Amino acid sequence: MKLYIELYFSSEGTPAEVVIKKMKNMGFEPVVGQYDFAKNYNNSDEYANIVKTLSGKLEGTKTRYRLITRKK
């Protein structure tokens, strides 16, 4: 399965280039189109771990995000 993320940056928060680097360091791949990043996962436990890590890494950046899951 695939997890897609839309990011919403704040001019009051962490610069976009810093957030993008954090996303890449977590293994997310930039995508062109409707979503900003994507990452594959295999099961609900892996999904939960990804979301927990994402939340922790973006905490305090004032970056909002939307998660979308799709079958490959």
N, C-alpha and C positions, 0 to 999 in steps of 0.2 A: 504494500500500500504506500501511498505517498501523502506527505503532509506539506501543504502549501501555506505560506504566510504572507499576509499583507502588512506592511509596516506603516505607521503614521507617526511622523517625526514632529517634535515641538521645537519652535524657535527658542524656547526657554530651557531646553534640555541639552543632552549630550549631542555633539555634532554628528550628522548623518554618517560621515566617513568612519567614525569610531564605532558606531552601532553596526555598520556593515562589516567591519573587521571582526567584531564579536560574533556576528552571525556565521561568517566563514570559518572562524576558529571552532565553532560548535559543529561544523560539518554540513552546514546548509549551503546549497548551491544557488547562486543568483540565477534568476530566470527572467525572460523578457515576456511581457504581456500583462495579463490581468494580475498576476501575483509577483511578489518581489523575490522570494526564496522558496526552495523546495528541499525536502529530505525524505528518503525512503525509510520505512520501518516495517517490521514483520508481524508484530503482535501488540496487544493492548498494554502489556507491561513496558515494552520498548517505547510506545507512544507516551505513556505516563511519565517515563523517565526523561524523554525529550522535552515535554512540556514543563516539567519541574525545573530542569536545567535552564531552559529558555527564560522562564520567569525569574529565576535567580540572577542570571547574567544581565537581564534588562532592567532589573530593579534599580530605581534611582535615576534612570536615564530620561524619564518622561517620554519614553517611546511607547505608543500603544500599538497593539497588534491584533490581527484577526487570523484564526486558524481555520483551515479548510482541509478536509481529508477526502481522498479519492482512491478508488482502486486503480492500479496501474493500467 
